Structures are given as C-alpha cells and as structure tokens.
Amino acid sequence: MKGNACQDRHRYDDIIRLPHHVSCAHPPMPVAERAAQFSPFAALTGFEDAIREGGRLTESRIELGEDARSLLDEKLERIKRLQERSEALPEVTITYFQPDEKKDGGAYVTVTGQVKKVDEYQRVVVLQEGERIALGEIVGMELGSELEEREHIVKDKIICRSL
C-alpha cells in the first residue's frame, strides 16, 4: 500500500515543470469573458432587480375635493371656449397622476404645452406634441394667462425687494 501512494505522488513529475501551452491558432480569452461564461448559473437570477424594484418609491394618489374638481372643470371649459374663439392653441401647465405599471401608487408629472383638443368622449386632454392626459388623473392646471399673471406678481415682488 505504501509503495502505491509513493508511486501516485510522483506520477506527473515528468510534466509538472513544463511551460503552460499557448495556442498559436486561438488567442487567449480575456478574463472578463471567461468570468461571463459562468454567469448563467447564478443561483438567484433576477434577485437584484426585485430588490431594486421593491426599494423604488411611489406616491399615493390624491383624491380631489368637490371644489378643486369644479375649478378644474371651469378651466377645461375656458380652454374649450378659447379654442372656439381663435385658432391659437392655449398654453397650459398640467399636473397629473401617472400610475405605476409595476406596483401600487405612481408619480405626479407636470407638463407644459399647447392644448390641441379636450376630448370629452375619451375623457382626455390631447397636447400639441401628441401626449394624452386622462381627465380623471389631472390634479392641477394653470392656463397661460394665469402663468403670465403669476410671473408679473413675482417680478413685482422682486422689484419691491430690490428697492
């Protein structure tokens, strides 16, 4: 038995000190590519994406009161009247709730643009750039004239402070 163990230990003595073979036909594979060939065997595929998705914050939807809803309805009516009277498209800034596709909640988005159409049938506001905003998701709206008025008020306050 002892003779066999000794013989097994020296079995490769003749080749152990030879230089490592390098192929002339195939260049060596970069280390990053060698590591990548083992990535399909990851035990928890998609785990990092699930953790990232779970940590992403969303906002909850605000339910507007009756007064706020009627104020938005008045502004939509004013937009329709402006469109009927002139060919110029009214400019608005709309804040609306955009539901998240993957989890509860969503985000509030503010967009400024020209209103191409208020579609009562489909219940959307269509902007000149093609964006469609559901009427039920709108939580705030300022018409271009309101924006100008607010800018004048801000400018007046700044002028008063600088004097």
Residue pairs with C-beta under 8 A, 6 or more apart in sequence:
22 28
53 102
53 103
56 103
58 100
58 103
58 104
58 105
58 106
58 107
59 97
59 105
59 106
59 107
59 108
60 104
60 105
61 97
61 99
61 105
61 106
62 97
62 139
64 72
64 139
68 139
72 138
72 140
72 141
75 92
75 141
75 143
76 118
76 125
76 135
76 141
78 143
79 90
79 92
79 115
79 118
79 143
80 118
82 88
82 90
83 89
83 90
83 115
83 117
83 118
89 114
89 115
89 116
89 128
90 114
90 115
90 143
90 144
91 112
91 113
91 114
91 115
91 143
91 144
91 147
92 112
92 113
92 114
92 115
92 141
92 142
92 143
92 144
93 110
93 111
93 112
93 141
93 142
93 147
94 110
94 111
94 112
94 125
94 133
94 138
94 140
94 141
95 108
95 109
95 110
95 138
95 139
95 140
95 141
96 108
96 109
96 111
96 133
96 134
96 137
96 138
96 139
97 106
97 107
97 108
97 109
97 137
97 139
98 106
98 107
98 108
98 109
98 137
99 105
99 106
99 137
100 106
100 107
108 139
110 140
111 127
111 131
111 133
113 127
113 128
113 129
113 131
114 127
114 128
115 125
115 126
115 127
115 128
116 126
116 127
116 128
117 125
117 126
118 125
118 126
119 125
119 126
123 134
123 135
123 136
124 132
124 133
124 134
124 135
125 132
125 133
125 135
125 138
126 132
127 133
142 150
